[in-house]
Amino acid sequence: MSVDALRGFDMFWIVGASSLVYALNRMSQTETTRFLASQLEHVEWEGFRFYDLIFPLFIFIVGVSLVFSLNRTLTEHGMAGAVTRVARRTVLLFVIGILYSGGLSSEWPDLRLMGVLNRIALVYGATGLLFCLFKPRTLAGITILLLAGYWALLTSVPIRDVQLTKPALAQLAVERGDAEAADLLNAVGNPSAIAGSPAWAAAERLFKNTTNRITGQFGKGHNLANHFDFRFLPGRKYDVFFDPEGLLSTFPAVATCLLGVFAGLLLRSQGVPEMRKVLLLVGLGLAGVALGWLWNLQFPVIKKIWTSSFVLVAGGYSAILLALFYLVVDLWKFKWWCQPFVWVGTNSITIYVVSHILGGFRSLAELFVGGGVRRLLNDSVATGAGDLVVSFVGLLLVFCFVRFLYRRKIFLRL
């Protein structure tokens, strides 16, 4: 139950809890509310806030969960059945990810191939196959290889000394006397989503004409992972010339999922006392956080390229949260408070997709307490009071929906 509750707690912040905190901050700006609101925003590039934990925590939990689900499948249906299950779910989730990004409603290349659900699909597929094929000791070696190999690639492989962002490329065009390219790159829009885009062609020309090579760069648009996406990732890129769920950074994301596998193996172990499991999770989590921040001195903690130091920091915090939930929910049997999180956690993919289709449950809440009601509360009670009520009703709608699914045993989950 603790795993479902932790997954639901993770999704809770995505489907509306963050807007609740923002509304509280607008009502009463204190040091505490400002700090909480800042923690619910991603860092621009380097560093780590609470909101940067949401995605890796979910992938970590995928690893924990597949230990239980695939062990059962291996026992009941053998290797072939387990591999088939992994392949089928990987393809299904990847297709859902494509549909989530707009499906085939737009002309190619206006289609994002590497979004959040797509990454979860690829990471689940890779980790599931590795779990079926290899023993834990080999999986540990693979995890180390993924982290060290990714670090070696981004540190040692030479890249062109050019930053792949619109402002930087436009400035480079000006410096090279190409005013037309500068105008194209300064224009509004995402050239990666436009067939035969002149702005994309200008970026490619500037990129190819840069002959100076450098190594050990991790800046935004100025690193191997982003350059790799620019050259090899087709379709629409979220950040114009590269994607935060790009190709190369998928490999360390597999390591994040494998860390979850090790946590799941520990929880499933019959030979380890329950309290020792909690202490091990906390201890290893603290060690991961410490090692990750130490590695940050050379290989910065950056979510958008999923650096190896980021994997350790996020994995460490994830292990500590899992230990707390396991202790409170499964060992102390203190469960009543987390039931709404369990409803969300058992249908996390469903609620994520449905929320996107509806434009967010907050938008649905506007039908009930938006407009004049919200304005009245903002004017008569306090600034932000109406927004707080809208956010609260949006969360209430989320919980009503997932409770309905849970009671009728309707699940779409990994």
Summary of the structure (lengths in Angstrom):
residues: 414
radius of gyration: 22.8
end to end distance: 14.9
largest distance: 69.7
contacts: 1432
relative contact order: 0.15
helix: 72%
strand: 2%
